[in-house]
């Protein structure tokens, strides 16, 4: 049975890159967005992409995260406290990936305080050089994320 991943974030380059990585693998992807226009644009662009993943769209952050095994927040520096309050109850004991291109912003967020019962993994992506760095106090989860990124063609940062 494939894992379900809820993806929260603003449509843009980083979200598109993360989707391209995940769509190469056998996942059930729940793209969460309340913006119907942006969802439609994203649906159209994904129709052109060959995928092994099952892709669905939902507008409800809480329901999408409740269904998920893993929650991904792209550009966590732009995430609001209200988003975290919305998913707090359903994120308990789940893996939460914070993915950004900016190390300073990635380290600065206080998500662990707002979601104390989640397993956090911070992923720094260098899209230009196809490299990544992963930070987490949960070694098993960190290793799992590294395997997924390596499998998608990324290389570890030195």
Secondary structure, DSSP 8 states (H G I E B T S, - for coil): ---EEEEES-SSHHHHHHHHHHHTSS-EEEEE-S-HHHHHHHHHHHHTS--SSEEEEES-HHHHHHH-SEEEEESGGG--HHHHHHHTTT-TT-EEEEEES-HHHHHH--HHHHSTTSEEEEEEEETTTTEEEEE-S-HHHHHHHHHHHHHTT-EE--
